[in-house]
Amino acid sequence: MSDVNPFESLQEQVDDAAAHLDVGDDVIDRLKHPERVLELNLSVELDDGTVERFKAFRSQFNGDRGPYKGGIRYHPGVTRDEVKALSGWMAYKCAIVDIPYGGGKGGIVVDPDEYSTDELERVTRSFATELRPLIGPDRDIPAPDVNTGQREMNWIKDTYETLEHTTAPGVITGKAISSGGSAGRVEATGRSTMIAAREAFEYLGGDISEATVAVQGYGNAGSIAAYLLEDLGATVVAVSDSSGGVYDPDGLDARAVKAHKNETGSVTGYGDTEACTNEELLTLDVDLLVPAALENAIDGDLAEEVEADVIAEAANGPLTPAADDVLTDRDVLVIPDILANAGGVTVSYFEWVQNRQRFAWTESRVNEELESVITSAFGDLVDAYESHDLPNFRTAAYVVAIQRIVDAYSESGNWP
């Protein structure tokens, strides 16, 4: 994995799109930096009675279009710049799918595998207590991200509501359904990846049902994208996680591989398959590659070896800017993360709407609404790509997103 600074990657992506827009440099400069970043040191008592310090962050990138929105990740590699980049990607992600949110992101420097459930609960509640003045249904609405899920969101919701002496399910999304979550939320990121890939193949005149697929990263987004693509008729030939990968040219059973991972902790060793490394998977001769792990998975050098025709970014920032340049030159169509994985935040928006209305939607309605949002956003991206004669889909996505944020900013005016 490349060590390219993700925040610098974000800024380069914004500059690339700004070159095709009639927007002042001063406004673009504003849109390359977060409005504020909270840095915390959480002191938490462990099960053995000792106290450990955990560094944590929350970045609020841009609120021109609505409350800040973005996940909270637990990972030993979390950094201030990573969180800033992710919050920026969230701002542009919300804008490309045209939902009324800004961008935010949070993270704690922690390996959750090294701590008990009770310890993780104390870490989470400590973080929620410190975030309390910043978050709220109309201010900043966190959500799950890497190594967090319904459990952590429920803890944050309970902490906030207890301290505020209120009921506010809309303070956070990605909750369990019994705690005010939305049907369809767990599948949402993988589902939008599938929809975006399907639309891309149709745009290219291809048929997703005849495609071969490789998926790097077999967590929530990657595994769900895999089996939803399989449901369309595509053949998933390789998948991987942090332990390695498995390959079968005749096709895997995506759901069975996930069951194997749930049972053993890894996709490796599944069935009668060939072992492969993550790097080997990324360079397989397939029609569709789905990077669904962490950022910077493909750098410029590795991009030279990529054989896929289409890449759908289920992860945030899996390609470096250098990789983008190489793949553009090689005519590989990249569906950018801010569209491909926008299903998560879109259904989080649906969850927030349901919380505000105190009315639950059916899963079929959620999926229909998500389908409508992603296909519409893909259409907007294609229109920008063709009308502005842009080099690639990523630049097109940022052109659409930046213009929407700039419009909201200019219409609101600026005052001290």
C-alpha positions in Angstrom: 0.0 0.0 0.0 1.3 3.4 -0.9 2.2 6.0 1.8 0.7 8.9 -0.2 -0.9 11.5 2.1 -4.6 11.1 1.5 -5.3 14.8 2.4 -2.9 15.9 -0.4 -4.7 13.4 -2.7 -8.0 15.1 -1.9 -6.6 18.5 -2.6 -5.1 17.4 -5.9 -8.5 16.0 -6.9 -10.2 19.3 -6.1 -7.6 21.2 -8.1 -8.1 18.9 -11.1 -11.8 19.6 -11.1 -11.5 23.3 -10.4 -9.5 23.7 -13.6 -12.7 23.0 -15.5 -14.9 25.4 -13.4 -15.4 29.1 -13.4 -14.8 29.5 -9.7 -12.3 31.8 -8.0 -9.1 30.5 -6.6 -10.1 31.9 -3.2 -13.3 29.9 -3.1 -11.5 26.7 -4.2 -8.8 27.2 -1.5 -11.6 27.3 1.0 -12.9 24.0 -0.3 -9.6 22.3 0.1 -9.4 22.7 3.9 -11.7 21.6 6.8 -13.5 24.2 8.7 -12.4 22.8 12.0 -10.7 19.7 13.4 -11.1 18.4 17.0 -8.1 16.5 18.3 -8.7 14.5 21.6 -6.8 12.4 24.1 -9.2 10.0 25.7 -8.2 8.6 29.1 -10.0 5.3 29.6 -9.8 2.7 32.4 -9.0 -0.8 31.1 -10.3 -4.0 32.6 -7.2 -4.4 34.7 -7.6 -1.0 36.3 -4.9 0.8 34.4 -5.6 3.9 32.4 -4.7 4.1 28.7 -4.6 7.2 26.5 -6.3 7.0 23.0 -5.8 9.7 20.4 -9.0 10.6 18.6 -10.2 13.1 15.9 -13.3 14.7 14.4 -13.0 16.8 11.3 -15.9 19.0 10.1 -14.9 19.8 6.5 -17.8 21.8 5.0 -21.3 22.6 6.2 -22.6 24.8 3.3 -25.2 22.2 2.2 -26.3 21.0 5.7 -25.2 19.3 8.9 -21.8 17.6 8.8 -22.0 13.9 8.0 -19.5 11.1 8.2 -18.4 8.0 9.9 -16.1 7.1 12.8 -13.4 4.5 12.3 -11.4 2.5 14.8 -8.0 1.7 13.4 -4.4 1.9 14.5 -3.5 3.8 11.3 -5.9 6.7 11.9 -4.2 10.0 11.5 -5.2 13.7 11.5 -4.6 14.0 7.8 -6.5 10.8 7.0 -9.6 12.1 8.9 -9.4 15.5 7.2 -9.3 13.8 3.8 -12.1 11.5 4.6 -14.2 14.4 5.8 -13.6 16.2 2.5 -14.5 13.2 0.5 -17.7 13.0 2.5 -18.6 16.6 1.6 -18.2 15.9 -2.1 -19.9 12.5 -1.8 -23.0 14.1 -0.3 -23.0 16.8 -3.0 -22.6 14.3 -5.9 -25.7 12.4 -4.8 -27.4 15.7 -3.9 -28.4 15.0 -0.3 -28.5 18.0 2.1 -25.4 17.3 4.2 -21.9 18.6 4.5 -18.9 16.4 5.2 -17.4 15.2 8.5 -15.3 12.2 9.7 -13.9 10.9 12.9 -11.5 8.3 14.1 -9.8 6.7 17.1 -6.3 5.4 17.0 -7.1 1.9 18.3 -6.9 -1.7 17.2 -10.3 -3.0 18.4 -9.1 -6.6 18.3 -6.8 -5.9 21.3 -9.5 -4.8 23.6 -12.5 -6.3 25.3 -16.1 -5.4 24.6 -16.3 -3.5 27.9 -13.2 -1.6 27.1 -14.4 -0.6 23.6 -17.7 0.6 25.1 -15.8 2.8 27.6 -13.6 4.2 24.7 -16.7 4.8 22.6 -18.7 6.5 25.4 -15.7 8.6 26.3 -15.4 9.8 22.7 -19.2 10.4 22.5 -19.0 12.5 25.7 -16.3 14.7 24.2 -18.2 15.0 20.9 -21.4 16.0 22.6 -21.0 19.8 22.1 -20.4 19.3 18.4 -22.8 16.7 17.3 -26.6 16.7 17.1 -29.4 16.0 14.5 -29.0 19.4 13.0 -25.2 19.9 13.6 -23.0 16.8 13.0 -24.3 13.3 12.5 -21.7 10.5 12.8 -22.1 7.0 11.4 -20.2 3.7 11.2 -16.9 3.3 9.3 -13.9 0.9 9.4 -14.2 -1.4 12.5 -17.4 0.2 13.8 -21.0 -0.8 13.3 -24.4 -0.8 14.9 -23.1 -1.6 18.4 -20.8 1.5 18.6 -23.5 3.7 17.1 -26.0 2.5 19.7 -23.5 3.4 22.4 -23.0 6.8 21.0 -26.7 7.5 20.7 -27.3 6.3 24.3 -24.5 8.4 25.7 -25.7 11.6 23.9 -29.4 11.1 24.8 -28.5 10.3 28.5 -26.3 13.4 28.8 -28.7 15.7 26.9 -31.8 14.3 28.8 -33.6 13.8 25.5 -34.6 11.3 22.8 -32.7 12.0 19.6 -32.3 9.0 17.3 -31.2 11.3 14.5 -28.0 12.2 16.3 -26.3 9.2 14.6 -27.0 6.8 11.8 -26.1 3.2 11.2 -27.9 2.1 14.3 -29.6 -1.2 14.9 -33.2 -1.2 13.6 -34.6 -1.7 17.1 -32.7 1.5 18.1 -34.0 3.6 15.2 -31.9 2.3 12.4 -33.1 1.8 8.8 -33.9 -1.3 6.9 -31.4 -1.7 4.0 -28.6 0.3 5.8 -26.2 -2.7 6.2 -26.3 -3.5 2.5 -26.3 0.1 1.3 -22.6 0.7 0.4 -22.3 -2.7 -1.4 -25.6 -2.0 -3.2 -24.5 1.4 -4.5 -21.3 -0.1 -5.7 -23.3 -2.7 -7.6 -25.6 -0.1 -9.1 -22.8 2.2 -10.2 -20.9 -0.8 -11.8 -24.1 -1.9 -13.6 -24.6 1.6 -14.9 -21.0 1.9 -16.0 -21.1 -1.4 -18.0 -24.4 -0.2 -19.7 -22.7 3.1 -20.5 -19.8 1.3 -22.1 -22.2 -1.0 -24.0 -21.3 -4.0 -22.0 -23.3 -6.5 -19.9 -22.6 -6.8 -16.2 -24.1 -10.3 -16.2 -21.1 -11.5 -18.4 -18.5 -9.8 -16.3 -15.7 -11.4 -14.2 -15.1 -9.6 -10.9 -12.3 -9.4 -8.3 -12.9 -7.8 -4.9 -10.1 -6.6 -2.6 -11.4 -6.3 0.9 -14.1 -8.7 2.0 -15.7 -6.8 4.9 -19.2 -5.3 4.8 -19.0 -3.3 1.5 -16.8 -5.8 -0.4 -18.7 -8.9 0.4 -22.1 -7.4 -0.2 -21.0 -5.8 -3.5 -19.7 -9.3 -4.5 -22.9 -11.2 -3.9 -25.2 -8.5 -5.3 -23.0 -8.5 -8.5 -23.3 -12.3 -8.5 -27.0 -11.9 -8.3 -26.9 -10.0 -11.5 -25.1 -12.9 -13.2 -21.5 -11.7 -12.8 -18.8 -14.2 -11.9 -16.7 -13.4 -8.8 -13.4 -15.1 -9.4 -11.3 -13.7 -6.6 -11.7 -12.0 -3.2 -9.2 -11.1 -0.5 -8.9 -9.6 3.0 -5.9 -8.5 5.1 -4.8 -12.2 5.5 -4.7 -12.9 1.7 -6.9 -14.0 -1.1 -8.5 -16.9 -2.9 -8.9 -17.3 -6.7 -11.0 -19.6 -8.8 -11.3 -18.8 -12.5 -14.6 -20.8 -12.7 -16.1 -18.5 -10.0 -16.6 -18.5 -6.3 -19.8 -18.5 -4.3 -19.7 -15.0 -2.8 -22.0 -15.8 0.1 -20.3 -19.1 1.0 -16.9 -17.3 1.1 -18.4 -14.7 3.5 -19.8 -17.5 5.7 -16.3 -19.1 5.7 -14.7 -15.7 6.7 -17.3 -15.3 9.5 -16.4 -18.8 10.8 -12.6 -18.7 10.4 -11.8 -15.0 10.4 -10.4 -14.9 6.9 -11.3 -15.8 3.3 -8.1 -17.8 3.0 -8.5 -21.5 2.9 -11.9 -21.4 1.3 -12.8 -24.5 -0.7 -10.7 -25.8 -3.6 -9.2 -22.4 -4.6 -5.9 -21.0 -5.5 -4.2 -18.7 -3.0 -3.3 -15.2 -4.1 -2.0 -12.0 -2.5 -3.8 -8.7 -2.4 -1.4 -7.3 -5.0 -1.9 -10.3 -7.3 -5.7 -9.9 -7.0 -5.5 -6.2 -8.0 -3.7 -7.1 -11.2 -5.9 -10.0 -12.3 -7.3 -10.0 -15.8 -11.0 -9.3 -14.9 -13.7 -7.1 -16.3 -14.4 -5.4 -13.0 -12.2 -4.7 -10.0 -13.7 -3.6 -6.7 -11.1 -2.2 -4.2 -13.0 -2.3 -0.9 -10.3 -2.0 1.7 -8.4 1.1 2.8 -7.0 4.1 0.9 -3.9 4.0 -1.4 -4.3 0.4 -2.3 -3.2 1.1 -5.9 -0.4 3.5 -6.6 1.1 4.6 -10.0 3.4 1.6 -10.3 0.7 -0.9 -9.6 -1.7 0.8 -11.8 0.5 0.0 -14.8 -0.2 -3.7 -14.0 -4.0 -3.4 -13.5 -5.8 -5.5 -16.2 -9.4 -4.7 -15.3 -11.6 -2.6 -17.7 -13.7 -1.0 -15.0 -12.8 -0.2 -11.3 -15.6 0.6 -8.8 -14.2 2.1 -5.7 -16.1 0.6 -2.7 -13.4 1.9 -0.4 -12.5 5.6 0.2 -9.5 6.8 -1.7 -8.1 3.4 -2.9 -6.3 5.0 -5.9 -3.6 7.5 -5.5 -3.6 10.5 -7.9 -0.7 9.0 -9.8 -2.7 5.8 -10.3 -5.6 7.9 -11.6 -3.3 9.4 -14.2 -2.0 6.0 -15.3 -5.5 4.5 -15.5 -6.8 7.5 -17.4 -4.1 7.1 -20.0 -4.8 3.4 -20.3 -8.6 4.1 -20.8 -9.6 2.2 -17.6 -12.9 3.5 -16.5 -12.8 4.3 -12.7 -16.1 4.9 -10.9 -15.0 7.2 -8.1 -15.5 6.4 -4.5 -17.7 9.5 -3.9 -20.3 7.9 -6.2 -19.7 4.2 -6.0 -19.8 3.9 -2.2 -22.3 6.7 -1.6 -25.0 4.2 -0.8 -24.0 4.3 2.9 -24.4 8.0 3.4 -27.5 8.0 1.2 -29.3 5.4 3.3 -28.0 7.1 6.4 -29.8 10.2 5.1 -32.9 8.0 4.7 -32.5 6.8 8.3 -32.1 10.4 9.5 -35.3 11.4 7.7 -37.2 8.5 9.2 -35.9 9.4 12.6 -37.1 13.0 12.2 -40.5 11.8 11.0 -40.7 9.0 13.6 -41.9 6.8 10.7 -40.1 3.7 9.4 -39.8 2.9 5.7 -39.9 -0.7 4.3 -36.7 -2.2 3.0 -38.1 -2.2 -0.6 -38.8 1.5 -0.4 -35.3 2.2 0.9 -33.7 0.1 -1.9 -36.0 1.8 -4.6 -35.0 5.3 -3.3 -31.3 4.3 -3.3 -31.6 3.0 -6.8 -33.1 6.3 -7.9 -30.5 8.4 -6.2 -27.5 6.5 -7.5 -28.7 6.2 -11.1 -29.6 9.9 -11.1 -26.1 10.8 -9.8 -24.5 8.6 -12.4 -26.4 10.4 -15.1 -25.3 13.8 -13.7 -21.7 12.5 -13.7 -21.9 11.4 -17.4 -23.5 14.7 -18.4 -20.6 16.6 -16.8 -18.0 14.2 -18.3 -19.3 14.6 -21.8 -20.4 18.3 -21.8 -17.1 19.5 -20.2 -14.9 17.0 -22.2 -13.3 15.9 -19.0 -10.5 13.4 -18.7 -12.2 10.9 -16.4 -15.2 10.1 -14.3 -13.5 11.2 -11.0 -13.0 14.7 -12.3 -16.6 14.8 -13.6 -17.8 13.8 -10.1 -15.9 16.6 -8.5 -17.0 19.1 -11.1 -20.6 18.3 -10.2 -20.0 18.2 -6.4 -17.9 21.4 -6.2 -20.3 23.4 -8.3 -23.2 22.4 -5.9 -21.2 23.4 -2.8 -20.1 26.6 -4.4 -23.7 27.4 -5.4 -24.8 26.9 -1.8 -22.0 29.0 -0.4 -22.5 31.9 -2.8 -26.3 31.9 -2.3 -25.8 32.0 1.5 -23.2 34.8 1.3 -20.3 35.3 3.6 -20.2 37.3 6.8 -17.7 37.6 9.7 
